[in-house]
Each structure stands twice: as structure tokens, then as C-alpha cells.
Amino acid sequence: MASVTIHKAKTNLSKLIARAEAGEEVVITRGRDPVVRLVPVSTGKRRLGFGMLKGKVADLPDEFFFAPLPEEELRLWEGEDEVPLR
């Protein structure tokens, strides 16, 4: 974390901006008291595009989706083994 006085910040503003853009935290102080943190402005949310998750999501076999449910789970979905609420 870089800490600079207001006077030094005024004379080296472009260098401090470059350091903040590179990810360094820059704090501007008045005397010894920190008053401002210099951070880059975010450009907004990244928009997801078609195919951006390719290779990041595991490939699931078709059987995962199309295999029949086990009998116990099927009964639960159909409400046959419901536990009465108190």
C-alpha cells in the first residue's frame, strides 16, 4: 500500500493513477491522517457471451439426465412417502 501526502499526490498524480490501475492501493493523506483511497473505476459488469464457459463446466453424460430415478426418490417426488407435518 502506497501512502502519499496531498502535495506529493498533486505533483505525481499520473504516476499514482498508473499504480492504482495496476492494482496497487494508493492512500492520500492530509498530514498523517488518511483521507482518500485511489482506486480504478470499474467498467461495469462483463457481459457473458455464447461459449464463454466452454471448458469450464464439466461435461455430463446423457445418462445423468435421462436415467430413470431410483424407486425411493421417485416415491418421494410423487408424495407417497411424505412425513406428516405437526
Helices and strands as residue ranges (DSSP letters): E 2-5, H 6-11, H 13-21, E 26-30, E 33-38, H 62-66, H 71-78
